[in-house]
Amino acid sequence: MSPTVGRSSSVDVRTRRLTWDDSPVPGEVFDPRDSAFIRATRGLPVDHTPVWYMRQAGRSLPEYRRLREGVGMLESCMTPDLVVEITLQPVRRYGVDAAIFFSDIVLPLKAVGVDLDIKPGVGPVVADPVRTLEDVAAIPDLTAEHVPFVTESVRRLVGELGGTPLIGFAGAPFTVASYLVEGGPSKEHSRTKAMMFGAPDVWAALMDKIAGIAAAYLEVQVAAGASAVQLFDSWAGACTPEDYREYVMPYSARVLAAVADLGVPRIHFGVNTGSLLPLMAQAGADVVGVDWRTPLATAIPLVGDRAVQGNLDPTLVFAPTEVMTRRAAAIVEAGRAARGHVFNLGHGVISDTDPGQLEELTRFVQQLPISP
């Protein structure tokens, strides 16, 4: 891959964004730490609002669907050739400011031997759901030796991406615990909450186990070269603030603390978490992701002196382009009040999204002027 995928530092504190048609300047050094994405997460000046999309690796791209044809999700995640290509596809297609590692939040569980599969149209399905302390004890801790394919994939990606940062990620303890306890996706999380409230010793042991696995998984990705990490808590919005503080936050905080000294920005994102934003910020992230239900103007005062990420409604890419870009411009304007702002959707890319709309959205946001 051409080094023009990357971003390079210019003579001042801002960054110069290269396009696919640019040629590198002789002797110029590309460093992800100088990218607009990393600088925004640190609250440093940037020359444009950086853009990336959750679930950009795969989902809506026809080239992804062709590559995945006949290949299961977990097999894809454990095959470095596929991981590298799928992760790079949206960087090529959209010119986004960061790549997100192609994987799945339950992959670490599969790697340590949990009997699970990802069924098309359903999601992760666990053969033997966790019910007891003995079930928790049977789950091994994760080490780098469990995921050599992750190390290989990340190292190859870092070499290909040049100055474009790679974001590693892990599932947050509550969301991963929900899959383990429910045996699969759940809207009510009834079994999860029954354990949380009725068997607090089992719940604490399970959350502690998953926190350790998630922390180790992020550490592997950073050690291999990831420039940032994101902790996904897709189902945390099922909790009240009081329950989140007692039963969830300590374990997310443990994961974030484990990577605090690794020198990379930490993003914490949850779905339908408007009431949880102050607590999610207290858990220790450098950047708080905001889903589309909470306006950035509302969220920014709640997260304190931190950067924010988000938060265009993913369905707006189905609206006329001028409607989508008008709403995006309003989000960028609101984001100026934060310490730093990374533009993203308020959740993942929807599978039947028109890639052309995301191309247009990316160019539009990156070209918006930065206020002095």
VMD Tcl script that draws the C-alpha trace (Angstrom):
set ca {
  {0.00 0.00 0.00}
  {1.17 3.50 -0.77}
  {2.38 5.56 2.18}
  {-0.15 8.20 1.16}
  {-2.67 6.33 3.27}
  {-1.06 8.03 6.24}
  {-1.15 11.48 7.67}
  {1.97 13.54 8.32}
  {2.92 16.43 10.55}
  {3.49 19.84 9.00}
  {5.79 22.61 10.13}
  {3.41 23.83 12.81}
  {1.34 22.01 15.43}
  {-1.42 21.14 12.99}
  {-1.50 18.12 10.70}
  {-1.62 17.84 6.93}
  {-4.08 15.30 5.56}
  {-2.82 13.40 2.53}
  {-5.16 12.15 -0.17}
  {-4.77 9.05 -2.28}
  {-3.40 11.19 -5.12}
  {-0.76 12.97 -3.03}
  {2.88 12.01 -3.25}
  {4.93 11.80 -0.05}
  {7.50 14.49 0.54}
  {11.04 13.01 0.42}
  {12.33 12.42 3.94}
  {8.92 13.13 5.48}
  {8.11 10.83 8.40}
  {4.58 9.52 8.80}
  {3.55 8.96 12.40}
  {0.02 8.12 13.59}
  {0.67 10.24 16.68}
  {0.66 13.30 14.41}
  {-2.67 12.35 12.81}
  {-5.76 14.50 13.18}
  {-7.50 11.59 14.89}
  {-4.93 11.15 17.66}
  {-4.51 14.89 18.10}
  {-8.27 15.35 18.48}
  {-8.45 12.62 21.12}
  {-5.72 14.50 23.00}
  {-7.44 17.88 22.69}
  {-4.67 19.25 20.45}
  {-5.15 21.53 17.43}
  {-6.08 19.84 14.15}
  {-6.42 21.01 10.57}
  {-9.73 19.20 10.05}
  {-12.27 17.31 12.11}
  {-11.20 13.65 11.94}
  {-13.71 11.06 10.78}
  {-14.12 7.32 11.18}
  {-17.17 5.08 11.48}
  {-18.01 2.28 13.84}
  {-18.50 -0.92 11.83}
  {-16.85 0.73 8.84}
  {-14.78 -2.45 8.37}
  {-17.32 -4.57 6.55}
  {-21.09 -4.34 6.79}
  {-22.05 -2.15 3.82}
  {-19.14 -2.53 1.41}
  {-19.71 -4.78 -1.62}
  {-16.01 -5.69 -1.66}
  {-16.39 -6.91 1.91}
  {-19.37 -9.07 1.04}
  {-17.51 -10.64 -1.87}
  {-14.52 -11.39 0.35}
  {-16.65 -12.90 3.12}
  {-18.77 -15.07 0.84}
  {-18.87 -18.57 2.28}
  {-16.61 -17.65 5.22}
  {-17.98 -17.54 8.77}
  {-17.57 -14.44 10.90}
  {-15.26 -15.99 13.50}
  {-13.18 -17.69 10.82}
  {-12.81 -14.32 9.12}
  {-11.69 -12.71 12.37}
  {-9.05 -15.40 12.90}
  {-7.56 -15.24 9.39}
  {-4.94 -12.48 9.15}
  {-5.20 -12.12 5.37}
  {-8.91 -11.40 5.68}
  {-8.57 -9.21 8.75}
  {-5.97 -7.02 7.08}
  {-7.88 -6.64 3.83}
  {-11.24 -5.96 5.49}
  {-9.75 -3.41 7.87}
  {-8.12 -1.56 4.96}
  {-11.16 -1.52 2.67}
  {-12.92 1.49 4.24}
  {-9.65 3.41 4.48}
  {-9.23 3.00 0.73}
  {-12.88 3.64 -0.05}
  {-13.66 6.58 2.23}
  {-10.33 8.15 3.15}
  {-11.26 8.04 6.84}
  {-8.82 9.29 9.46}
  {-8.55 6.01 11.37}
  {-8.95 2.30 10.74}
  {-10.86 0.08 13.15}
  {-9.52 -3.45 13.64}
  {-11.85 -6.00 12.08}
  {-12.94 -8.44 14.77}
  {-15.84 -9.17 17.09}
  {-16.33 -8.53 20.78}
  {-16.79 -12.24 21.55}
  {-13.61 -13.31 19.75}
  {-11.49 -13.34 22.95}
  {-13.98 -15.75 24.52}
  {-13.76 -18.04 21.50}
  {-9.97 -17.82 21.67}
  {-9.84 -19.04 25.28}
  {-12.14 -21.96 24.53}
  {-15.71 -20.82 25.23}
  {-18.09 -22.84 23.02}
  {-19.79 -20.13 20.99}
  {-20.56 -19.20 17.42}
  {-21.82 -16.14 15.56}
  {-24.94 -17.16 13.68}
  {-25.97 -15.05 10.66}
  {-29.02 -12.96 11.43}
  {-28.82 -13.81 15.13}
  {-25.42 -12.88 16.56}
  {-23.23 -14.57 19.17}
  {-24.75 -17.76 20.58}
  {-23.18 -19.48 23.60}
  {-23.66 -23.24 23.89}
  {-23.47 -23.40 27.70}
  {-24.51 -20.11 29.33}
  {-22.82 -19.09 32.57}
  {-24.89 -19.71 35.68}
  {-22.54 -20.55 38.57}
  {-19.17 -19.73 40.09}
  {-17.91 -23.01 38.67}
  {-18.92 -21.87 35.20}
  {-16.94 -18.67 35.67}
  {-13.90 -20.51 36.99}
  {-13.93 -22.73 33.89}
  {-13.21 -19.73 31.63}
  {-9.44 -19.37 31.17}
  {-7.67 -16.04 31.38}
  {-6.48 -14.68 28.03}
  {-2.83 -14.41 27.08}
  {-1.10 -13.35 23.88}
  {-0.60 -17.03 23.08}
  {-4.37 -17.41 22.64}
  {-4.53 -14.79 19.88}
  {-1.39 -14.97 17.69}
  {-3.56 -14.14 14.68}
  {-4.42 -10.81 16.31}
  {-0.79 -9.91 16.84}
  {0.05 -10.84 13.25}
  {-2.91 -8.92 11.84}
  {-2.21 -5.76 13.82}
  {1.49 -5.75 12.93}
  {0.73 -6.17 9.24}
  {-1.92 -3.45 9.37}
  {0.38 -0.96 11.07}
  {2.89 -1.51 8.29}
  {0.25 -0.98 5.61}
  {-1.48 2.02 7.19}
  {1.55 4.26 7.54}
  {0.43 7.39 9.36}
  {-3.23 6.37 9.58}
  {-3.95 5.21 13.15}
  {-5.34 1.76 13.87}
  {-7.96 1.53 16.61}
  {-8.01 -1.67 18.63}
  {-11.11 -2.60 20.58}
  {-12.72 -4.90 23.09}
  {-16.21 -5.53 24.37}
  {-16.95 -4.02 27.76}
  {-17.62 -6.42 30.64}
  {-21.37 -5.79 30.91}
  {-22.08 -6.43 27.24}
  {-19.90 -9.53 27.03}
  {-21.36 -10.82 30.31}
  {-24.84 -10.42 28.89}
  {-24.02 -12.70 25.96}
  {-22.50 -15.28 28.30}
  {-25.42 -15.25 30.73}
  {-28.27 -14.97 28.23}
  {-26.71 -17.42 25.80}
  {-27.17 -14.94 22.97}
  {-28.57 -11.49 22.17}
  {-31.32 -10.20 24.44}
  {-33.58 -7.17 24.49}
  {-34.58 -7.42 28.12}
  {-31.34 -8.80 29.64}
  {-33.54 -10.53 32.20}
  {-31.16 -13.36 33.07}
  {-28.27 -10.91 33.20}
  {-30.04 -8.66 35.67}
  {-31.30 -11.63 37.67}
  {-27.69 -12.66 38.23}
  {-26.58 -9.08 38.86}
  {-29.20 -8.54 41.55}
  {-29.75 -12.09 42.84}
  {-26.31 -13.70 42.68}
  {-23.91 -10.83 43.21}
  {-21.01 -13.14 43.99}
  {-21.33 -14.90 40.63}
  {-21.83 -11.57 38.90}
  {-18.72 -10.05 40.46}
  {-16.63 -13.09 39.56}
  {-17.88 -13.08 35.97}
  {-17.36 -9.34 35.49}
  {-13.88 -9.58 36.99}
  {-13.04 -12.46 34.66}
  {-14.25 -10.58 31.57}
  {-12.49 -7.38 32.63}
  {-9.23 -9.30 32.81}
  {-9.80 -10.83 29.38}
  {-10.72 -7.48 27.82}
  {-7.71 -5.74 29.34}
  {-5.35 -8.46 28.11}
  {-6.92 -8.34 24.65}
  {-6.40 -4.57 24.40}
  {-2.84 -4.92 25.66}
  {-2.09 -7.43 22.90}
  {-3.38 -5.03 20.25}
  {-1.43 -2.06 21.60}
  {1.74 -4.12 21.94}
  {1.41 -5.05 18.27}
  {1.05 -1.40 17.27}
  {-2.54 -0.16 17.68}
  {-2.58 3.64 18.15}
  {-5.82 3.86 20.17}
  {-8.39 1.56 21.77}
  {-12.15 1.61 22.14}
  {-14.20 -0.17 24.78}
  {-17.66 -1.02 23.38}
  {-20.56 -1.35 25.82}
  {-23.46 -1.99 23.48}
  {-25.95 -2.97 26.19}
  {-24.96 -0.68 29.08}
  {-27.99 1.49 28.39}
  {-30.11 -1.25 29.94}
  {-28.85 -0.12 33.38}
  {-29.98 2.73 35.58}
  {-27.24 5.12 36.68}
  {-27.36 3.65 40.18}
  {-27.01 0.08 38.96}
  {-24.32 1.05 36.46}
  {-22.30 2.72 39.21}
  {-22.47 -0.34 41.47}
  {-22.47 -3.31 39.16}
  {-20.83 -2.19 35.91}
  {-18.61 0.87 36.19}
  {-15.89 -0.68 38.43}
  {-15.16 -3.35 35.84}
  {-15.07 -1.02 32.85}
  {-12.81 1.22 34.92}
  {-10.51 -1.75 35.53}
  {-10.16 -2.36 31.78}
  {-9.47 1.28 31.03}
  {-6.98 1.53 33.90}
  {-5.09 -1.50 32.63}
  {-4.20 0.33 29.41}
  {-3.77 3.78 30.95}
  {0.02 3.61 30.91}
  {0.36 2.28 27.37}
  {0.40 5.74 25.85}
  {-2.67 5.42 23.61}
  {-6.01 7.25 23.77}
  {-8.90 5.29 25.27}
  {-12.43 5.69 23.90}
  {-15.46 4.50 25.84}
  {-18.71 4.06 23.91}
  {-22.13 2.77 24.87}
  {-25.55 2.69 23.25}
  {-28.51 4.57 24.75}
  {-26.27 5.82 27.56}
  {-27.29 9.48 27.82}
  {-28.01 9.10 31.53}
  {-24.71 7.27 32.06}
  {-22.32 9.70 30.36}
  {-20.93 11.27 33.56}
  {-20.22 7.81 34.98}
  {-18.70 6.55 31.75}
  {-16.38 9.53 31.81}
  {-15.46 8.83 35.44}
  {-14.58 5.27 34.45}
  {-11.42 6.72 32.98}
  {-11.68 7.17 29.22}
  {-9.89 9.96 27.35}
  {-12.74 10.15 24.84}
  {-16.42 9.48 25.50}
  {-18.48 8.24 22.58}
  {-21.99 9.67 22.39}
  {-24.78 7.85 20.60}
  {-27.27 9.71 18.41}
  {-29.96 9.97 21.09}
  {-28.05 12.60 23.09}
  {-27.12 15.91 21.43}
  {-23.43 16.75 21.72}
  {-24.34 20.10 23.25}
  {-26.00 18.16 26.09}
  {-23.27 15.53 26.37}
  {-20.19 17.74 26.43}
  {-20.85 19.34 29.84}
  {-21.56 15.89 31.27}
  {-18.20 14.33 30.39}
  {-15.91 17.02 31.78}
  {-12.57 17.92 30.25}
  {-12.56 15.11 27.72}
  {-12.84 14.75 23.98}
  {-16.09 13.42 22.54}
  {-16.85 11.15 19.61}
  {-19.98 11.10 17.49}
  {-22.76 11.32 16.80}
  {-24.78 11.44 13.58}
  {-27.87 9.22 13.56}
  {-26.84 6.25 11.35}
  {-30.16 6.45 9.53}
  {-29.42 9.94 8.23}
  {-27.20 8.45 5.54}
  {-30.46 7.27 3.97}
  {-31.77 10.85 3.81}
  {-31.04 13.23 0.92}
  {-27.37 14.20 0.91}
  {-28.08 17.83 1.74}
  {-30.09 16.79 4.81}
  {-27.32 14.47 5.98}
  {-24.58 17.06 5.52}
  {-26.60 19.82 7.19}
  {-27.02 17.66 10.28}
  {-23.35 16.70 10.17}
  {-22.32 20.36 10.04}
  {-24.42 21.06 13.13}
  {-22.71 18.21 14.98}
  {-19.25 19.50 14.04}
  {-20.23 22.96 15.22}
  {-21.47 21.57 18.54}
  {-18.28 19.54 18.89}
  {-16.18 22.71 18.94}
  {-17.19 23.19 22.57}
  {-15.45 19.97 23.61}
  {-11.79 19.51 24.41}
  {-11.58 17.58 21.15}
  {-14.05 16.09 18.70}
  {-13.87 12.97 16.52}
  {-16.76 12.77 14.07}
  {-18.53 9.43 13.90}
  {-22.00 7.99 13.63}
  {-23.96 7.59 16.83}
  {-23.69 3.80 16.43}
  {-22.44 1.43 13.75}
  {-22.87 1.63 10.00}
  {-26.16 0.00 8.97}
  {-25.63 -2.95 6.64}
  {-27.55 -1.57 3.65}
  {-25.94 1.89 3.81}
  {-24.96 3.30 0.43}
  {-21.14 3.56 0.50}
  {-21.42 6.61 -1.74}
  {-23.20 8.47 1.03}
  {-20.42 7.69 3.49}
  {-17.86 8.85 0.93}
  {-19.74 12.13 0.60}
  {-20.13 12.49 4.36}
  {-16.43 11.88 4.96}
  {-15.32 14.46 2.42}
  {-17.85 16.97 3.69}
  {-16.79 16.77 7.33}
  {-13.07 16.77 6.56}
  {-13.45 19.91 4.42}
  {-15.36 21.93 7.01}
  {-13.23 24.85 8.24}
  {-11.71 24.69 11.69}
  {-12.50 27.73 13.77}
  {-9.48 29.66 15.13}
}
mol new
graphics top color blue
foreach p $ca { graphics top sphere $p radius 0.5 }
foreach p [lrange $ca 0 end-1] q [lrange $ca 1 end] { graphics top cylinder $p $q radius 0.2 }
display resetview
